[in-house]
C-alpha cells in the first residue's frame, strides 16, 4: 500500500478504513466478521483506522481495540470526541448535544484510551465544533494531552476555514476530516486550499457517497430499517432514483479501465491532492480489498477532469438543515 502524510508527524496508508459501519449507523454486523475484516486490513497494508466514541456509542472503539490487541505496531488509530453521551434508564447510551469543554475533552481522552486498550491515541479529532466553547480553549486542552503523551496529533472534523485557522494557531492541526466525494464537492472551494497552505492532511469520510457511488443502492428499500441514511435527503426515493443514473455513468467509466465504480471513485479522490487520505467504510473483506486496490490506479489530469464533470449533478442535500448546522458551514 502506498503511504501518505497527515501533517508533519503521521504516515499512513493512502487509503484508510472507516470503522463506523461495523457497529453503528448502517445496521452493524457480527463482531467476529468485523474482526476478520480488520485483521485482513492489516495484512494488505491498511494502517489507518478511524473510529469515534459516539459510534455505538462506545462499542466501535471497543471493537477496534479488541481487534488490534497485539497488533498495535505500525497502526495509526484515530478517534473523535465532541458530544455529551448520556445513558438512559434502560441502559442505552445516546448523543445529547455537543460538548468540547476542556475538562470534558480530557475525561473523554482517558475513556477512549481505556476502550481502545492503548496508551496513546495517534490522532484525536474534535468531531464537531462546539458553538458554546471557543476553539482556542478546546485545542488548548487537546494540546495538553499531547504534552502528557496521551495523544500524538490533533484533528478537526467538519470545521470551517476561520475555525481551522484559529485552532492551528494554538497547536498544529495534523488532519481535517470532512465529507468529500465525487458528489460532495464542498471542500474544494476553501478547505482544500487552506489545508495545502497550512500543511494539514485531509481525510474524506463517505468517499463512496455512503454507498451510492458503488451502484449497489438505488432505493430506500435497499437499506435496513435502522439505517440512519433513511433520514438523509440524498437517500429519499426521488433523489436516489436520479442519482442511480450517475452511478451507472461511473460504473461505465470504471469498466473502461478494468476497475469497479468504487475503485474509480477512490482513485479520483486520491488524484486531487497528495495530502488526501480517504477512509471508506468496509464491513466485508471483499469490499475492503476492492477499496484498497484503488491506491494503485493512476489517473491523468484529463481523466480526473472528465470524471469530475460527468458526476457533478447530484440530487439531494447531504444532510438535513439541522444536521448541516453542526458542520461549521
N, C-alpha and C positions, 0 to 999 in steps of 0.2 A: 504494500500500500504506500502511495506517495505521502509525503509529510508536508504539513504547513505550520506556520507560526501564528499564534494568537498573542498579540502584544510582544513583549521582549523576552518573556521567560517560558512560555508554554509551547511545546512542539507536539502536535497531534496528527493523527491520520487525516488525510484530506477529506474523508467522509467519516463522520461520527455516527453514533447510534442514539436516537431519541427513545428513551425507555418508557415514557408515559403510558403508551397504549397497552403495555403488558399488564397493567393493573388499574388503569384509570381512564375514563373518558370514552373509550371505544368498546367497552364491554369486557376487557381483560381476557385472561386465558389461564390455563392451569400453570401453577408455579413451576412444575418440573419442565414443561415445554419452554417456558421463558428462560430458565436457567440453561437449557441446552442451546438456545439461540445466543445467549450472552457468552457462553463458553466458545461457541463456534465463531463469534465475532472476534475474539482474541486470536483464535487460530488463524484467521485470514488477514490479520493485521490491523483490525479496527482497535484503536487505543483510546478513543474519546467517547465517554458515556455521560449522557445528560439525564438528570432526574430533578426532583423538587420535593420539598416537604408536603406541598399541597396535593401531590399526586397520590391519591388514595382516600384521604390524606395518610401520609406516613408509610403506607405499605410498599410504595415503589422504591423508596430508599432502602427499606429492609430487604426487599427482593434483590436489589443490586448488591447490597452488602453481602448477602448470603452467597450470591453467585460469584463474587470476586474474591471471596475469602481464600487466601493462599495464592492469589493471582494478582496481587497489587503492583508488582514491579512493572514499570513501563506503561501503566494505565493511568489515564487522566480522568478524574471524576469531577463533574460539575453538578452542583445542586443550587437550589434557589430558595430564598426566604421572601417575606413581604406581606403576609396575611395574618390576621387573627384566625386561629383554628380552634373552635370550641367543640367540646364533647357534650352531646345531649344526654338526657336521662336514659335513653335506650343504648347508650354506649357508642353511638355513631358520631364520628367527627366530621365537621363541615366548616367551610370557609365563611368568615364573618367580617368582611371588610379588610382594608389594608392596615398594616402596622409595621413601620420601619423606625420606630423609636430606638435609640441606641441601646437601651437596656434589653429590648426585645431581640435585637439583632444578635447580641452576644449570647443570649439564652438559647436562641434557635440554633446558632452555630454549634453549641455543645450538644444539643439534641440531635442534630444532623450527624455529627461525628459518631455519636453512640449508635444511631440506627444503621449507619453505613459500616460501622466496625473499623474505622480508620483513625489515624492520628492527625491527618491534615487533609483539608478539603482543597483540591487543586484549583478550582475555580468556583467562587462564591458570588452568585448573582443576586441583585435585588430584582425580584420577579416582576413587580410593578411599582412605579413611582408612587410614593405616599404623598398626597397633596397636603397633608397636615404636618409633615416633618421636612424641614429644609434638607435638601440633598447633601449639603455640606456636613450636617450632623450625622446623617446615616453613613456616608462614606468615611467620615472620621472614625466611627465605631468599627466599620469594616477594616480600616487601616490598622486599628489596634489589634484586630485578630491576626493580621499579617505579622505584626511585630511579635505577637505571642506564639507564633508558629502554628496556629490552628488553621490558617488559610494561606495558600500560596499566591493567588492572584484574584483580582476583583472584576466583576462584570455587572452590567445593567441589562435589563430586558424591556423592550418597548418604551424606551426613553426618548424624549425629543432633543433636538440639537442643543438648545441652551442648557438643558439639564445635564447633558453629556459633558459639555464644556466645563460647567461648574464642578461636576464630580471629578473630572480629570485633573482639575487644578488642585484638588485636595490630595488625591492619590492616583497614580496611573491606572487607568481602566484598561484591562487586557482584552476584553471582549464585550461586544454588544450583541444581544440575541433579539432578533425581530422576525416576524413572519416575512418570508420572501420566496417567491416562486415565479414561474412563467406568467401566472395571472394574479400575483400580488406584487406590484412593482413599486409600491410606496417609497421604499428606502432609496431608490435611485436618485431622486432629486437632491436631497440634502444629506441623508445619513451616510451613504457610501463615500461621498467625497470627504465628509468630516472624519470618518474612520481612517481614510487614507492619510489625511492631514495630520491626525493625532497619533497614528501608529496603533490603532485599535483593531483587533480582529473582529470579523463579522460572522455571526453564527445564525444562519437562517433555520428557523423551525418551520414545519409544514412545507418543506420544499417540493413536495409532490401534491400540493393543493389539498392536503388532508385526504389523499387517496384518489381524488377525482382525476388527476392528470394521468393516472395509470390506465384509465378507461374501465376499471372494474366497478365503478359506482356510477349508475345512471339514473337512479330513482331513490327517493327516501325509503322505499321498501327494501333496498339493499342494506339498510342499517338496522342494527338491533334496537329494541325499544328503549334501552337505557343508554344509547349512544348520544353524546351531547351535541354531535353535529346536527341532529334533527332540529336544534334550536337556532342554527345559524342561517342567515339569509341565503347564502350560496348553496345550501342543501335543501332548499324548498323545491317542490316538483318542477315549477316552471323554469327556475334557474338551472337546475340540474339537466333538464331536457336540452336547454340551449347550449350548455357547456359540454354536453356529450359530443356535439359536433366538433368542438375544439379538440377534445381528447382524441377523436378519430383522426384529425389532422396531424396531431403529434405522433400518433401510432404509425401513420403512413410515413412521416418524415424519418422516424426511427428505423422503420423497416428498410428504408433505402440504405441505411448504414449498417444493417445487420444487428441493430440494437432494439431494446424494448423502449416503450414510451417513458417508463420510469428512468431508465438509464440516460436517455437523451435529455430529459428534464434536469437531471442532476448535473450532467456534463455542461449544460447551458449555464447553470449557476456557477460552476467551478470556473468557467471561462470568463466570467465577468471581472474578477479581481483575484490576485493570488493570496489575499488575506481572508478569503471567504471559505468557511468550513461548514457545509450543510449537515444537519443531523436528522435524516429521515428516520421515521419510526419503522420498526420491522418486528413483528411477533413471530414470524415463521422463518426458518433457516433459508428457505429458497428465496424469499424476498430480501433477506439480509445479503445473501451472496450476489443477487442480481444488482442491488444498490451499490455494493462495494466495487463491483466491476466497472461502474461508471467512471471511476477515477482514472481509468486507462484510456478513455475516449478523448480525443483532441479535436476541437472544432476550429475551423478557420474563422476569421473575422466575418467573412461573408455568410457563412453558415449560422453563426451566432446571431447576426442581424436578421437574417431571413426567419429563423425560428421565432425570434422575439416579436417580429411584426405579425406573423401568422397566428400567434397565440395571444394577441393583445386585447381582444374584445370579450373579456369575461363578463358573465351576467351575475348579478347579486353581490351585495357587500360582504366582506369577510366576517364582520361582526355586527351585532345589533348596536344601536346608538349607545346604550348604557355600557356595553362591553368596550366599544371603541373609546369611550370617555376615559377608560383606565389605561390607555396606551400612550398617553403623553402627546397626542396629536389632536 
